[in-house]
């Protein structure tokens, strides 16, 4: 039987939307990658009565509850108090953690404020969970059916504690891996709705669920697998790949260094860019430092003019993003076979998102050429107004 896993996010600032709750999404993704799927998520403000009621309620319904936030030194940090009241036990001083905090402050030549002592007050019988980054320790409490893990709201502290401290405990409690496995596929150029039209109606085998995650400029597709039927898994993967086709840019993780790096080895690449504002050069320099990049204002703004301009380049492999013109923004790839240019129309206003999309589209043309695929194709998210090919 699959464990019932739930998440609780605390704090008025989260409940009212003053800060975005990125921790809950990160936790859900992390647990899914281990094979454990979150069943429910709750958000509660800084109200002790509400927290106590929720903790008691979920203790009878869930196997595992991860509570994020409310472990700080101020009066509105009440997660430990609420858990103690829900369990019917007092708070007691954890002398070990008090000394750890004092040592952390002493190492910075600072005296620890008295208010920080509150962070060492844990429900009686709680298991301390170390926080090597900050001063708010985590802790675990067993109440009725559920095991509760309490974690700080600071993302860097949460991530370190989950990876180093809590995941090993979960593997001991729930098994080395969950009942699910996840296979991840990254596509570019197809919209989320376009992918939904292609994929949602397909006859997915029993025990396999399709999931989506938009992460501009790619769409991540997930096969959530809760079966050991190898034939069913192979069928599901074949169904997905047949529909995504050459729009697939990566599997398992989105990493240009891993996917493009070997293909660019010992290749003499030159880059020119205008509308992308240097994004293309910055990104490709992390993949291979052996290239020449130029960020120029005033590059041609049409497909034909950019191809003719590139014809003067002596390099056999040149990638260019032109200026924005009436028809859109031309992106060109010059190879030994000639120059291919497509002018893409941008409907995104946010500057960083525009530059990221342009750079990714240029990378996609380069990737396709290096893999022997068609260099210019239709993108749902970037309509093409013109294409031009200049033979070598």
C-alpha positions in Angstrom: 0.0 0.0 0.0 1.3 3.4 -0.9 2.0 5.7 2.1 -0.2 8.8 2.5 2.2 11.8 2.4 1.0 15.3 3.1 2.7 18.7 3.3 1.8 21.6 5.6 3.1 25.2 4.9 2.8 27.6 7.7 2.9 31.4 8.1 0.7 34.4 7.4 3.0 35.6 4.7 2.6 32.3 2.8 -1.2 32.2 3.3 -1.8 35.7 2.1 0.5 35.4 -0.9 3.1 37.9 0.3 5.8 35.3 -0.5 5.5 32.5 -3.0 5.5 29.0 -1.5 8.3 27.5 -3.6 9.2 25.1 -0.8 6.1 23.0 -1.3 6.6 22.5 -5.0 10.3 21.6 -4.4 9.3 19.1 -1.7 6.7 17.5 -4.0 9.2 17.1 -6.8 11.9 15.8 -4.5 9.6 13.2 -3.0 8.2 12.2 -6.4 11.8 11.6 -7.7 12.2 9.1 -4.8 9.0 7.3 -5.8 6.7 8.9 -3.1 3.8 11.0 -4.4 2.4 13.7 -2.2 -1.4 13.2 -1.6 -2.4 16.6 -0.1 -1.0 20.0 0.6 -2.3 22.5 3.3 -1.4 26.1 4.0 -2.1 27.5 7.5 -1.5 31.0 8.9 0.1 31.9 12.3 -2.8 30.7 14.4 -2.0 28.1 17.0 -5.5 26.8 17.3 -5.8 26.1 13.6 -2.4 24.3 13.6 -3.3 22.2 16.6 -6.6 21.2 14.9 -4.9 20.3 11.6 -2.1 18.3 13.3 -4.6 16.2 15.3 -6.8 15.7 12.2 -3.9 14.7 9.9 -2.3 12.4 12.5 -5.3 10.0 12.0 -5.3 10.3 8.1 -1.7 10.4 7.0 1.4 8.3 7.3 3.9 11.1 6.8 3.4 14.9 7.3 6.2 17.4 6.5 5.6 20.8 8.1 7.5 23.7 6.7 8.0 27.0 8.6 7.3 28.4 12.0 10.6 27.3 13.8 12.2 30.8 14.2 12.8 32.7 17.4 9.9 35.2 17.2 6.5 35.1 18.8 4.7 34.2 15.6 6.9 31.0 15.1 4.5 28.6 16.8 4.9 25.2 15.1 6.7 23.5 18.0 4.1 24.9 20.5 1.2 23.7 18.3 2.7 20.2 17.9 3.3 19.9 21.7 -0.3 20.8 22.4 -1.6 18.5 19.7 0.4 15.6 21.2 -0.5 16.6 24.8 3.1 17.0 25.9 5.1 19.9 27.3 7.9 21.8 25.5 11.3 21.0 27.0 14.7 22.4 26.4 17.0 20.4 24.1 20.3 21.2 25.8 22.3 19.8 22.9 20.8 22.1 20.4 21.1 25.1 22.7 24.9 24.4 22.9 25.0 24.0 19.1 23.4 27.5 18.6 25.7 29.0 21.1 28.7 27.6 19.3 27.5 28.9 16.0 27.2 32.4 17.4 30.6 32.2 19.2 32.3 31.1 15.9 31.1 34.5 14.5 32.3 36.4 17.6 28.7 37.3 18.5 26.6 36.7 21.6 23.5 34.7 21.0 20.3 36.7 21.6 18.2 35.3 24.4 15.2 34.9 22.0 17.1 32.2 20.1 16.7 29.9 23.1 13.1 29.4 22.0 14.5 27.4 19.0 15.8 24.7 21.4 12.4 24.2 23.0 10.9 21.0 21.4 7.9 18.8 22.2 8.8 16.2 24.8 10.0 13.0 23.2 10.7 14.7 19.8 13.7 13.4 17.7 16.0 16.3 16.8 16.8 16.7 13.1 20.1 18.6 12.6 20.3 21.8 10.7 23.9 22.4 9.6 23.1 25.7 8.0 21.0 27.8 10.3 19.9 28.0 14.0 16.4 26.4 13.7 16.7 22.7 14.2 14.1 20.4 12.8 12.4 17.6 14.7 10.3 14.5 14.3 7.2 13.5 16.3 5.1 10.3 16.1 1.4 11.0 16.8 -1.2 8.4 16.2 -0.8 7.0 12.6 1.5 9.8 11.3 5.1 10.7 11.6 5.5 14.5 11.5 8.8 16.1 10.3 9.2 19.8 11.1 11.5 21.9 8.9 12.5 25.6 8.7 11.1 27.8 6.0 14.5 29.1 4.7 14.9 27.2 1.3 18.6 26.6 1.6 18.2 25.1 5.1 15.2 23.0 4.1 17.0 21.6 1.1 20.1 20.7 3.0 18.1 19.1 5.8 15.9 17.1 3.5 18.8 15.7 1.5 21.2 14.9 4.4 18.9 14.2 7.3 15.3 13.5 6.4 15.5 11.4 3.2 17.6 8.8 4.9 15.0 8.5 7.7 12.2 8.2 5.1 14.0 5.4 3.3 14.3 3.5 6.6 10.6 4.1 7.3 9.0 3.8 3.9 11.6 1.6 2.1 14.6 2.4 0.0 12.4 3.5 -2.9 8.7 4.3 -3.2 6.2 2.4 -5.3 6.6 5.0 -8.1 9.4 5.7 -10.5 9.6 8.8 -12.7 10.9 9.2 -16.2 11.4 12.8 -17.3 11.5 14.2 -20.8 12.1 17.8 -21.8 10.6 19.3 -25.0 11.0 22.6 -26.7 8.7 24.4 -29.1 5.4 22.8 -28.3 3.0 24.5 -25.9 1.6 22.9 -22.8 -1.9 22.9 -24.4 -0.4 21.6 -27.7 1.2 18.7 -25.8 -2.0 18.0 -24.0 -3.9 17.8 -27.3 -1.3 15.3 -28.5 -1.0 13.2 -25.4 -4.0 13.2 -23.1 -6.2 11.0 -25.3 -3.6 8.3 -25.8 -4.2 4.8 -24.3 -1.7 5.0 -21.4 -1.1 1.6 -19.9 -2.5 0.8 -16.4 -0.2 2.0 -13.6 1.3 4.8 -15.7 0.3 8.5 -15.4 1.4 11.4 -17.5 2.4 14.7 -15.8 3.3 18.1 -17.1 5.5 20.9 -15.7 6.1 24.2 -17.6 9.5 25.6 -17.0 10.2 28.2 -19.6 11.5 27.7 -22.2 10.9 23.9 -21.9 8.0 21.7 -21.0 8.9 18.8 -18.7 6.9 15.7 -19.3 6.8 13.0 -16.6 5.8 9.4 -16.8 4.9 8.4 -13.2 5.2 4.7 -13.2 3.5 2.5 -10.5 3.9 -0.8 -12.3 6.7 -3.3 -12.8 5.4 -4.4 -16.2 8.3 -3.7 -18.5 6.2 -4.0 -21.6 3.7 -1.4 -20.3 6.6 0.9 -19.5 8.1 0.5 -22.9 4.8 1.1 -24.6 4.2 4.3 -22.6 7.6 5.7 -23.4 7.1 4.8 -27.1 3.7 6.6 -27.1 5.3 9.8 -25.7 8.3 9.9 -27.9 6.2 9.3 -31.1 4.2 12.4 -30.3 7.0 14.6 -29.1 9.4 13.6 -31.9 12.4 15.8 -32.5 11.0 18.4 -30.1 12.6 16.3 -27.4 15.8 18.1 -26.3 16.8 16.1 -23.1 15.9 13.2 -20.9 16.3 12.9 -17.1 17.6 16.5 -16.7 17.8 19.7 -18.8 21.6 20.0 -19.2 23.1 21.6 -22.3 26.6 20.8 -21.2 25.8 17.1 -21.2 23.8 17.2 -24.4 25.6 19.7 -26.6 29.1 19.6 -25.1 30.2 16.3 -26.8 28.7 17.4 -30.1 30.6 20.7 -30.1 34.0 19.1 -29.2 36.7 20.3 -31.6 34.3 22.4 -33.7 35.2 25.9 -34.7 32.0 27.8 -33.7 31.4 31.5 -34.0 28.4 33.4 -32.6 26.8 36.8 -33.4 23.8 38.1 -31.5 21.7 41.2 -31.2 18.2 40.9 -29.9 19.2 38.2 -27.4 21.3 40.7 -25.5 24.3 38.4 -25.0 22.3 35.5 -23.5 23.4 33.1 -26.2 27.1 33.9 -25.7 26.8 33.7 -21.9 25.1 30.3 -22.0 27.3 28.6 -24.6 30.5 29.7 -22.8 29.4 27.4 -20.0 29.2 24.5 -22.4 32.4 25.1 -24.4 34.9 27.9 -23.9 36.5 27.2 -27.3 34.3 29.5 -29.4 34.2 33.1 -30.5 31.2 35.2 -29.5 30.2 38.7 -30.6 27.3 40.8 -29.1 26.6 43.4 -31.8 23.9 46.1 -32.1 22.6 46.7 -35.6 22.6 43.2 -37.1 20.2 42.6 -40.0 16.5 42.2 -39.0 15.3 40.0 -41.9 16.0 36.4 -42.9 17.5 37.2 -46.3 19.7 40.1 -45.1 21.0 38.1 -42.2 21.9 35.2 -44.5 23.7 37.5 -46.9 25.5 39.2 -44.0 26.7 35.8 -42.6 27.9 34.7 -46.1 30.9 37.0 -45.4 31.9 35.0 -42.3 34.8 32.7 -42.9 33.8 30.2 -40.2 32.1 27.0 -41.4 29.9 26.9 -38.3 28.3 30.2 -37.3 25.1 30.8 -35.2 23.5 34.3 -35.3 20.5 36.1 -33.8 19.6 39.3 -35.6 17.9 42.5 -34.6 14.1 42.7 -34.2 12.3 43.9 -37.3 8.8 44.2 -38.7 8.5 40.4 -39.3 10.1 39.3 -36.0 13.7 38.3 -35.1 15.8 36.2 -37.6 17.9 33.3 -36.3 20.5 31.8 -38.6 22.7 28.9 -38.8 25.6 28.8 -41.3 27.2 25.5 -42.1 29.4 24.1 -44.8 26.1 23.3 -46.7 24.9 26.9 -46.6 22.9 29.2 -44.4 19.4 28.6 -43.1 17.4 31.4 -41.4 14.0 31.6 -39.9 12.3 34.8 -38.6 10.4 34.1 -35.3 7.7 36.2 -33.9 8.0 37.0 -30.2 4.8 37.5 -28.2 6.5 37.5 -24.8 7.1 41.0 -23.2 9.4 40.2 -20.3 12.9 40.9 -21.5 14.7 38.0 -19.7 12.1 35.5 -20.9 12.5 36.8 -24.5 16.3 36.5 -24.5 16.1 33.1 -23.0 13.6 31.9 -25.6 15.7 33.3 -28.5 18.9 31.7 -27.2 17.1 28.4 -26.8 15.7 28.5 -30.3 19.2 29.2 -31.7 20.6 26.3 -29.6 17.8 24.1 -31.0 18.8 24.9 -34.6 22.4 24.0 -33.7 21.4 20.8 -31.9 19.3 19.7 -34.8 22.1 20.3 -37.3 24.6 18.4 -35.2 22.2 15.4 -34.8 21.3 15.4 -38.5 17.7 16.5 -38.1 15.7 19.2 -39.9 17.1 22.5 -38.7 14.0 24.7 -39.3 10.7 23.4 -38.0 7.4 24.9 -36.8 7.2 25.9 -33.1 3.8 26.4 -31.3 5.3 29.0 -29.0 7.3 31.0 -31.7 5.4 31.5 -35.0 7.6 31.8 -38.0 7.0 34.6 -40.5 9.7 33.8 -43.1 12.4 31.3 -43.9 15.4 31.7 -46.2 18.1 29.3 -47.3 21.3 30.5 -49.0 23.2 27.5 -50.5 26.9 27.3 -50.0 
